[in-house]
């Protein structure tokens, strides 16, 4: 247990436990996992397979096992030409003709004594537009809910339709704090004809407490980025993406106390946040 970042597991677990529509007029937890291990495998492989149940990923961070999951979040850092080697971004995209618009999801149906069953999820509008069906199989690991299988299929569809481009670049020690699963912003002045990032200036007063920048910026203390659509904490109203700096009593947040945040306008319901110790991005008009 000492080699596990338990708070990262706790935050993902609470996200998995949230109730969502089950597709039959009721509600169910967003992700549940039910499985039987029938053959011996390495513990790491088993755990990695289990993590796919909730679109998660395990990795090592500061000597501990850290857990992340694909869930709503905000960017934690911005890369621009000024903090990328030679100011160059390289782009690539998926081939349009090979993007699936239909998934056949394999899951275990309790009504068939937990035998294998299939659910079909498709992007009808894309099929009509292209006049072509591109089918791909997918396995919902440990899934015994049709509703969850359908949500997994829709996630695969949205990924195919929306995540069509990749960007690669080289950077330096300034990015060493980034973790797998973090969301970043890319501000490529060459591509967007607009520069919104900069560097520390080489001129002006420099001391242990003063650093001259090439433009005005705002610094923030550690905080939590709200995942839910809205919440009220310490009588302050927040919306998704806002940074919460204090707990319900008004005290400065810590990585421990952030897990006890409650929505004061919703019967003190626990709220979902992304904890960021040192870096995150906040947008202003």
N, C-alpha and C positions, 0 to 999 in steps of 0.2 A: 504493500500500500504506500510505502514511502517513496516509491518511484513513479507514482501516478499523480497528475494534477487533478485532484478530485473536483475542484470547482469547475473546470472545463467540462467534466463529465456531468456534473449537476446541472449546468445551464443547458446542455444538449438534452438531457433527460427531461427537463421541464418543458422544453420545446416539443419533444415527442409526445408528452402527456396531454398537451392542449387538445381540447375537443374540437372536432371539425365535422362537417356534414358527412354522413356515411353513404349517401346516395340512395337511401331508402326512407328518407323522411326523419331520420334520427341523427344521433351524434355518436362519434367514437374517437378514441385517441388518434392523433395524427399518425403515429407509427407504433405498431406492436410487432414483436418478433416471437414466433413459435416454431421450434424446430427440434429435430432428433438427429444427433450425430451418430452416423452409422459406420464410420471408419476412422481410423486414427490419422490425424493430421497435426502439423505443428500448431502450437497455440496461437502464434502470430497470424498464421493463415486463417484459422477459424475466426479470430477476432476481426480481422480485416473483412472477411466475408460477412460477418454479422453487421459491421458498420455500414455496408452497402444497403442494409435494410432501411436506414434512415438517411441515406445519401451522405454518409459520414466518412471521416478519414482520420487515421491515427498517425501521429508522428512524434519524434523526439524533440523536446524543447527544454534547454537548460537542465539536461539530465533527467527529465521526467517524460512520461507518456502523456501527450496532450491530445485532446479530442476536439475535432471541429465537425460541423455539418453544414450542408448547403441550406441556408436559411436567410431571410431578409437581413441586410446589413448595409452599412454606409462605407464609403472609401476611407482608408486610414492614411493614405499618402498620395501625393501627386508627383508624377514624373513628367518633366518637361525637357526641352532641349538643353537646359542649363545644368541638369543633374544626370544626364545620360552621356555615356562616352561618345565623343565626337558629335553629339547632338543628333544621332541617327536612330530612327525607329524603323524596323522592318516588319512588313505586314504580309499575312497570308490568309487565304479564305478557303472554306470548304467548297467542294464542287457542287453546284446547284442541282445538277442532274442526279446526284447520289444522296441528297438529303431525304431521309425517310419521312413520309407523311402518314404512315400507318405502322402501329406496333401491335404485335401479338404478345401479350404478357402472360407468362406462366406463373401460376400461384397454386396453393394447396387449399382445396375447398373442403370445409368441415362437413358439408352436406354429402360429400362423396367419400366419407371416412378419411378425410384429409388427403385424398388422392389428387393428382395433378389436374388442373383445369386451366382454361384459357379465357382471357378477356381481350376484346379487340378495342383499341383506341385509335382514332384516326382524325386527321385534319381535313374535314370535308371540303372546306373552301379551297385549300391548296390542291386537293385532288381534282376539283372542278376546273380550277385555273390552269393546271398543268396538263389535264387530261391523261394523267398517269398515276398509278399506284406503286409506291416504292415501300415494300414491307420489310420490317426487320423484327426478329424475335428478341425478347427481353425476359429475364428471370427476376421476379420479385422475391428475393431471398428471405425465407422465414415468414412470408406473408400468408395469412389465413383469412384475410378480409378482401372481399371483392372491391369494396370502396377504396381500400388502400392500394390494391393492384391497379385500379383505374387512375388514381392520383399519380402513381409511379409512371404509368404509361403517358399521362399528360405531361409530366416533367420531362420525359424523354422527347416528346413531341416539341415542347417549348424550347428545349435545348437545341434540337435540330434546326428549328426555325429562327431562333434569336441569337444563338452563340455561333455565328458563322465566320467570325474573323479572329485571328490570333495576332498578337504583337510581340515582338522580341526585341531586346535591347541589352546593352551592357551598362552597368552602373558601378558604384563604388561602396565604400564602407558605410555611407549614409543610409543604405537600405538593409543593413544587417539585422535590424529589429523586425523585419517582416516575417510573418509566419505563413506556412501553407494554408490556403483557404482565405487569406486576407483579400479584400477588394481594394484595388488601387484605381486612381484616375490617371489617364494619359492626356497630357496637354501638348500636342504636337503643333508648334507654331508654323511649321512648313505646310502641314496639311490643313489647318484650320484658319490660317491667315490671321491669327490672333495669339499674342503671347500673354499668358497668365501665370507665369512662374519665373523665378529668379534665383539669385545667389547672394552670398555675403559680399559686400563691397570691399575693395582693397584700400579705400581711402576713408578719412574721417577718424573720429576718436575710437580707439579700441582699448578695452580694459577687461578686468575679470567680470564686470557686470554690464558692460556696454559693447554691443557689436552693431556696426553700421550695415544695414541691408540696402539693396538697390531699389526697394519700394516699401510701402507700408504693409505690415502684416499684423495679425493678432495671434498671441500665444494662449494656450489653454492649459489648465491643470488636468490631472487624470480625471476621467469621467466615464459615463456609461451612455451609449447611443441607444435610443429607444427603438425597439423592434416593432412593438404593437402600434396600431394606427393612432392611438392617443392614450394619455394617462395624466393623472394629477398627482404630483408629489410635493409635499410640504406646501400645499395650497397654490402651487404653480402648475399651469396647464402646459403640457408638452404634446407634440405631434410626432409621428414617425420620422426618425432621422435627427431629432433634436438631441442635444447633449445634456444629460442630467448630472449635476455636480454635487448635489447634496441628497441625503436620505430623507425619510419622512419626518424626521425630527429636526432637520436643518443642519445636521452635522456633515462634515466633508466625507464623501464616499470613500470606501476602501474596497479591495477585492472581496473581502468577506461580507461587509454590510450591503454591497450591491445586490447580493443574492436574496435580500429580504425586502426589496422595494415593493411597495403596495400601491395600487391605484385607489386613491381616496374617494374618487367619484364612482367607483364600481365595487362597492362592498369590500374594499381592501383586498381586491384580487391581486395575486402575485403578477408582476409584469415582466416581460421579456426584454432583456437588454444585451448589448454587446459591450463587454468591459474593455476599455483601452487605457493602458497604464501611462503611455507617454505620447502617442501620436494618433491623430485622427483629423479628418477634414471636415470643416463646417462651411456651408455655403451661405452667402449673404447677398441680398440684392445690390 
